[in-house]
Amino acid sequence: MWRPAQRLRFTASAGRVPTAAEAAASRLFSSIDVGPVSLAQRTWVPAMVPWRATDDGYVTEDVIAWYERFARGMPGAIVVEATGIRDVPSGPLLRIGHDRFLPGLTRLVETVRRASEGRTRLFIQLIDFLAIRRRPEPKKFFERFLAITDRHRAALPGLSDDDIRSRLAAMGEEELARMLTARELEALQFGYRERVTDMQHAHIRELPQVLPGLFADAAIRAEQAGFDGVELHYAHAYTMASFLSRTNTRDDGYGGARENRLRLPLEVFAEVRRRVSGNLPSAAAFSPTNASPAAAT
């Protein structure tokens, strides 16, 4: 790695520390209303994913310690990491897709209340995502993950499916680029990822019918656990951001034109607002290229 000839040194200056009166009068440390909830100040710890949950999605002592440390600083709000709304395996990511997760989430809320002396409001970010697999070893990809189709059989006639897999595994990059589809090549090089446009799969086709209820169920559990609000994750190429994306070409009324791509995110938001109490603010976090900044009600 390149290094400069002389090491650069910089001593930061602490600057002038504001007086207590100046701090109290500043906008940053003034109160603000977020829907029906009032924050004591405008400092805000955004959602992060520290991967401290169990592989089954439960709150652990490490999760408690992570948020307790932030709460001791008494910020105006803390947003708990992206929390899965489905009751499906998702690694050490928090989940809220079943009532069995409520005791741990309730304890998390109580810990933040106690550590912040009641000054910090706690929100939880709710997320849905489709199947994602890490990039596999090429041998494993051809043996286990690649579905042999008529296209492969026509390109390698007279071979059994097992022999086709072996032939493909032995090919170089240029040959594979001719033999595999763009999606297959992407799965080999970067890992497999389901898309909202994979309409050949029933569970993908049914997303518009399923997701409003799943998000609303999760929001109700968040309210039961004592959270002060929910943030719907509509960003970062996950399910809801994918519906908003220009690459969403679904032909069922939920893709294509902008108003169609907005349809499901609006339906999810409306269902959440319909089913939670009026005391629970609901926000939606967007990627900058998808829509406007987050808003809360």
C-alpha positions as CSV (number, residue, x, y, z in Angstrom):
1,M,0.0,0.0,0.0
2,W,1.3,3.4,-0.9
3,R,2.4,5.7,2.0
4,P,3.4,9.3,1.9
5,A,7.1,10.1,2.3
6,Q,6.3,12.0,5.5
7,R,3.6,11.0,8.0
8,L,0.9,13.7,8.2
9,R,0.1,14.8,11.6
10,F,-3.0,16.8,12.7
11,T,-4.0,17.9,16.1
12,A,-7.6,18.6,16.4
13,S,-8.7,21.6,18.5
14,A,-11.6,21.1,20.9
15,G,-12.8,24.6,20.2
16,R,-14.9,26.6,22.6
17,V,-17.3,24.6,24.8
18,P,-20.7,26.2,24.8
19,T,-22.2,27.3,28.0
20,A,-25.2,25.4,29.5
21,A,-27.4,28.3,28.5
22,E,-26.2,28.3,24.9
23,A,-26.6,24.5,24.6
24,A,-30.1,24.7,26.1
25,A,-31.1,27.4,23.6
26,S,-29.6,25.6,20.5
27,R,-31.9,24.0,17.9
28,L,-30.1,20.6,18.3
29,F,-30.9,20.4,22.0
30,S,-34.5,21.7,21.7
31,S,-37.5,19.5,21.7
32,I,-39.4,18.4,18.5
33,D,-42.6,16.5,17.8
34,V,-42.5,13.4,15.6
35,G,-46.2,12.8,15.0
36,P,-47.8,12.3,18.4
37,V,-44.4,11.7,20.1
38,S,-42.2,14.5,21.5
39,L,-38.5,14.2,21.6
40,A,-36.6,16.0,24.4
41,Q,-33.9,16.9,21.9
42,R,-33.0,16.4,18.2
43,T,-30.0,14.1,18.5
44,W,-30.9,10.8,16.7
45,V,-29.1,7.5,16.6
46,P,-30.1,5.9,13.3
47,A,-30.7,2.2,12.6
48,M,-27.5,0.1,12.4
49,V,-27.1,-3.6,12.1
50,P,-24.6,-4.9,14.6
51,W,-25.4,-8.6,14.0
52,R,-25.7,-9.3,17.8
53,A,-29.0,-11.2,17.8
54,T,-29.1,-15.0,17.9
55,D,-29.3,-16.9,14.6
56,D,-33.0,-17.4,15.5
57,G,-33.6,-13.6,15.7
58,Y,-33.8,-13.3,19.5
59,V,-32.5,-10.4,21.6
60,T,-29.3,-11.3,23.3
61,E,-27.2,-9.7,26.2
62,D,-25.0,-8.2,23.5
63,V,-28.0,-6.5,21.9
64,I,-29.1,-5.1,25.3
65,A,-25.6,-3.8,26.0
66,W,-25.3,-2.2,22.5
67,Y,-28.5,-0.1,22.9
68,E,-27.9,0.5,26.6
69,R,-24.6,2.2,25.8
70,F,-26.3,4.6,23.4
71,A,-29.2,5.2,25.8
72,R,-26.8,6.4,28.6
73,G,-26.0,9.4,26.4
74,M,-29.7,10.3,26.5
75,P,-30.2,11.1,22.7
76,G,-33.6,12.3,21.6
77,A,-34.2,9.0,19.8
78,I,-32.7,5.7,19.0
79,V,-33.8,3.5,16.0
80,V,-33.4,-0.2,16.6
81,E,-31.7,-2.0,13.7
82,A,-33.5,-3.4,10.7
83,T,-35.8,-6.1,12.2
84,G,-37.3,-8.8,10.0
85,I,-41.1,-9.0,9.8
86,R,-41.1,-12.6,8.6
87,D,-40.6,-15.6,10.8
88,V,-37.9,-17.0,8.6
89,P,-34.2,-17.8,9.1
90,S,-32.1,-14.6,8.6
91,G,-28.9,-15.0,10.5
92,P,-28.1,-12.9,13.6
93,L,-30.7,-10.2,12.7
94,L,-33.4,-9.3,15.1
95,R,-36.9,-10.5,14.2
96,I,-40.4,-9.5,15.1
97,G,-42.4,-11.9,12.9
98,H,-43.9,-13.9,15.9
99,D,-45.1,-13.2,19.4
100,R,-42.3,-15.3,20.9
101,F,-39.9,-12.4,20.1
102,L,-41.9,-10.0,22.3
103,P,-40.3,-10.7,25.7
104,G,-36.8,-9.9,24.4
105,L,-37.9,-6.8,22.6
106,T,-39.9,-5.6,25.6
107,R,-36.8,-6.0,27.8
108,L,-34.8,-4.0,25.2
109,V,-37.3,-1.1,25.5
110,E,-37.2,-1.2,29.3
111,T,-33.4,-1.1,29.3
112,V,-33.3,2.0,27.1
113,R,-36.0,3.7,29.3
114,R,-34.0,2.9,32.4
115,A,-30.5,3.8,31.0
116,S,-31.8,7.1,29.5
117,E,-33.8,8.0,32.6
118,G,-36.9,8.1,30.3
119,R,-35.4,10.8,28.1
120,T,-34.8,8.7,24.9
121,R,-37.6,7.6,22.6
122,L,-37.1,4.2,21.0
123,F,-38.2,3.4,17.4
124,I,-37.8,0.1,15.6
125,Q,-37.1,-0.3,11.9
126,L,-39.2,-3.0,10.2
127,I,-37.8,-4.7,7.1
128,D,-38.7,-7.3,4.5
129,F,-36.2,-9.0,2.2
130,L,-36.3,-11.8,-0.3
131,A,-33.9,-14.7,-0.5
132,I,-30.2,-13.8,-0.7
133,R,-27.3,-16.2,-1.0
134,R,-23.7,-15.4,-0.6
135,R,-21.4,-16.1,-3.6
136,P,-20.9,-19.8,-3.6
137,E,-17.8,-21.8,-4.5
138,P,-18.0,-22.5,-8.3
139,K,-18.1,-26.2,-7.7
140,K,-20.9,-26.0,-5.2
141,F,-22.8,-23.6,-7.6
142,F,-22.8,-26.0,-10.5
143,E,-23.5,-29.1,-8.3
144,R,-26.3,-27.7,-6.1
145,F,-27.6,-24.3,-7.2
146,L,-27.7,-24.1,-11.0
147,A,-31.0,-25.4,-12.4
148,I,-30.3,-27.2,-15.7
149,T,-32.7,-26.0,-18.4
150,D,-33.4,-26.9,-22.0
151,R,-31.1,-24.0,-23.0
152,H,-28.2,-25.8,-21.4
153,R,-29.2,-29.1,-22.9
154,A,-29.4,-27.7,-26.4
155,A,-26.0,-26.1,-26.0
156,L,-24.5,-29.4,-24.8
157,P,-26.6,-32.1,-26.6
158,G,-26.4,-35.8,-25.7
159,L,-25.2,-35.2,-22.1
160,S,-27.0,-36.0,-18.9
161,D,-27.7,-33.2,-16.5
162,D,-24.9,-34.3,-14.2
163,D,-22.5,-34.3,-17.1
164,I,-23.6,-30.8,-18.2
165,R,-22.9,-29.6,-14.7
166,S,-19.4,-31.1,-14.9
167,R,-18.7,-29.5,-18.3
168,L,-19.9,-26.1,-17.2
169,A,-17.8,-26.3,-14.0
170,A,-14.7,-26.9,-16.2
171,M,-15.3,-23.9,-18.5
172,G,-13.5,-20.6,-18.3
173,E,-15.1,-17.2,-17.9
174,E,-15.5,-16.5,-21.6
175,E,-17.2,-19.8,-22.3
176,L,-19.5,-19.4,-19.3
177,A,-20.5,-16.0,-20.4
178,R,-21.8,-17.6,-23.6
179,M,-23.4,-20.6,-21.9
180,L,-25.1,-19.0,-18.9
181,T,-27.9,-16.4,-18.8
182,A,-27.2,-13.0,-17.2
183,R,-29.0,-14.1,-14.0
184,E,-27.1,-17.4,-13.8
185,L,-23.8,-15.6,-14.3
186,E,-24.6,-13.0,-11.7
187,A,-25.5,-15.8,-9.2
188,L,-22.2,-17.5,-9.9
189,Q,-20.1,-14.3,-9.6
190,F,-22.0,-12.4,-6.8
191,G,-24.5,-14.8,-5.2
192,Y,-28.2,-15.5,-5.9
193,R,-30.8,-12.9,-5.1
194,E,-34.5,-13.1,-5.6
195,R,-36.2,-10.1,-7.2
196,V,-39.7,-8.8,-7.0
197,T,-40.0,-9.4,-10.8
198,D,-39.5,-13.1,-10.4
199,M,-43.2,-13.7,-11.2
200,Q,-42.7,-17.4,-12.0
201,H,-42.6,-18.0,-8.2
202,A,-45.9,-18.0,-6.4
203,H,-44.5,-16.4,-3.2
204,I,-43.2,-13.5,-5.3
205,R,-46.5,-13.0,-7.2
206,E,-48.3,-12.9,-3.8
207,L,-46.2,-10.2,-2.2
208,P,-48.8,-7.4,-2.7
209,Q,-51.4,-9.5,-0.9
210,V,-49.1,-10.6,1.9
211,L,-46.8,-7.7,2.8
212,P,-49.4,-5.2,4.1
213,G,-50.6,-7.6,6.8
214,L,-47.0,-8.7,7.7
215,F,-45.9,-5.1,8.2
216,A,-49.0,-4.3,10.2
217,D,-48.6,-7.4,12.4
218,A,-45.0,-6.4,13.1
219,A,-46.0,-2.8,13.9
220,I,-48.6,-4.0,16.4
221,R,-46.0,-6.2,18.1
222,A,-43.7,-3.2,18.3
223,E,-46.4,-1.2,20.0
224,Q,-47.1,-4.1,22.4
225,A,-43.4,-4.3,23.3
226,G,-43.5,-0.5,24.2
227,F,-41.7,1.0,21.3
228,D,-42.5,4.7,20.6
229,G,-42.7,4.4,16.9
230,V,-41.9,2.3,13.8
231,E,-39.8,3.0,10.7
232,L,-40.7,1.1,7.6
233,H,-37.6,0.2,5.6
234,Y,-38.2,1.3,2.0
235,A,-34.5,1.6,1.1
236,H,-31.3,-0.2,0.1
237,A,-32.6,-2.6,-2.6
238,Y,-34.7,-4.7,-0.2
239,T,-38.2,-5.7,-1.0
240,M,-40.0,-2.4,-0.6
241,A,-37.3,-0.4,-2.3
242,S,-37.4,-2.9,-5.2
243,F,-41.1,-2.2,-5.7
244,L,-40.3,1.5,-5.9
245,S,-37.4,1.0,-8.3
246,R,-37.5,1.8,-12.0
247,T,-36.3,-1.8,-12.6
248,N,-39.6,-3.1,-11.3
249,T,-41.4,-4.3,-14.4
250,R,-44.1,-6.4,-12.8
251,D,-47.2,-6.5,-15.0
252,D,-49.8,-7.1,-12.2
253,G,-50.5,-3.4,-11.5
254,Y,-47.6,-3.1,-9.0
255,G,-44.8,-2.3,-11.5
256,G,-43.9,-0.3,-14.5
257,A,-45.4,3.2,-14.3
258,R,-44.5,5.3,-11.2
259,E,-48.0,5.2,-9.8
260,N,-48.0,1.4,-10.0
261,R,-44.6,1.1,-8.3
262,L,-45.8,3.4,-5.5
263,R,-48.9,1.3,-5.0
264,L,-47.7,-1.4,-2.6
265,P,-45.5,0.9,-0.4
266,L,-48.6,3.2,0.0
267,E,-50.8,0.2,0.8
268,V,-48.4,-1.1,3.4
269,F,-48.1,2.3,5.0
270,A,-51.9,2.7,5.0
271,E,-52.4,-0.8,6.6
272,V,-49.9,-0.1,9.3
273,R,-51.6,3.2,10.1
274,R,-55.0,1.6,10.1
275,R,-54.1,-1.1,12.6
276,V,-51.9,0.6,15.1
277,S,-53.1,3.1,17.7
278,G,-53.0,6.8,17.0
279,N,-50.2,7.1,19.6
280,L,-47.6,5.3,17.5
281,P,-45.9,7.4,14.8
282,S,-45.0,5.6,11.6
283,A,-42.2,6.6,9.3
284,A,-40.8,5.3,6.0
285,A,-37.1,5.5,5.1
286,F,-36.4,5.9,1.4
287,S,-33.3,5.7,-0.7
288,P,-32.6,9.1,-2.2
289,T,-33.1,7.7,-5.7
290,N,-36.4,6.1,-4.9
291,A,-38.5,8.9,-3.6
292,S,-38.6,11.8,-1.2
293,P,-37.1,11.9,2.3
294,A,-38.7,10.0,5.1
295,A,-41.9,11.4,6.5
296,A,-43.7,10.6,9.8
297,T,-47.4,10.7,10.9
